Amino acid sequence: MSIRRPLFAVVTLATIIFTIPSFASETKDMTPAASSSVAATAPITKAQATEMALKAHPGTVTKAYEDSHKGKQTWEVKINGNDGKKWEVYYEIATGALVDEKSK
């Protein structure tokens, strides 16, 4: 009986040591590739651009249309802001990144 316990402990420890690295490498390889490829290829819609602009500058949207700004295809969203200013907000269609915002 005294040999079974140490032998069981050694076998259990060896199993853990040799299986954990293989699981870690599988999850490390799968996670970044899946998320980056989806985010990089998804253009935003006019509705999404309008929603983002209203979160940044609450008010009433007066116009939203496709435009070219600073060499990029953008959604231009015009807002009469609750702060009394008129805002023009530009989001890049391909990435959803903020290109510019102006107040008048």
N, C-alpha and C positions, 0 to 999 in steps of 0.2 A: 504494500500500500504506500509505503514511503516513496517509492520510485514513481508511482502514477501521478501524484500531485505535481512534482517538478516537471515531469515529461509533458503533462497536460498544459502547464503554464508556458513551457517553451514552445510547444506547437501553437498555442493560441497567440502568443506574442509574435511568432514568425508569420502567422497568417495575417495579422493586423499590419505588421510592418510592410509586407510585400503587396497588400491589396490597396492600401490608402493612396500611394503615389499614382497608381493607374486611374483611380477615380478622380483624383485631383487634376490630372492632365486632361482627361476627357471633358470635364466641366470648364476648364480654363480655355480650351480651344473652341468650344461651342458658343459660349455666351457673347463675346464681343463681335464676332462676325455676323451673327444673326441680327443684332440690334443696329449696327452701323449701316448695313446694307439697306435695311428698310427705311431708316430715317433719311438717308442721303438721296433716295430716289422718289420721295413722296412730295409732289408739289402741293401748295395750299390752295384752297378755293377762295372765292370772293367772300363767302360767308365766314370762313375762318379768319381772313384778314380783317373783316369788319368787327368780328368779336374781339380780336386781339387789340385793335385800335380803341374800341370802347372801354376795354379794361384799363388801357393806359390813360385815356382821356374821356371820362364819362361825359355824355351829352347826347345829341341827336345827329345821326348820320344824314348828310345832305346828298352826298354822291359817293359811289364806289365803282371804280372802273380800272381796266387794265391800261397801263401806261409804261413808258420807258423813263427811267430816272437814274442818273449817274452810271449810265451804260448797262443797266440791268433791267430785265422785264419785271415790272412790279405791279402790285395792286395799290392804287392810290385811293385812300379813304379820306373824305372831307367830313369834318365834324364841327358842329356848333357846340362848343364845350360848355359844360355847366359852370366853368370858371370865367365865362364871358369872352373867351378867346375863340377864334376860328382856327382849327387845326387841319393840317394836311399831313397824313402819315403814309409812308411808303414801305411796303413789305415785298421782299423778293419772292416771286412766284415759285421758283424752283426749290427754295430752302425754307422760306418762312422767316428769314432773318430781317430785322429792322434795317432799312437802308437809310431812311431820313425821316425827320419830323420837323414841321415848322408851325409856328403860331403867328397869327396876325391880329 
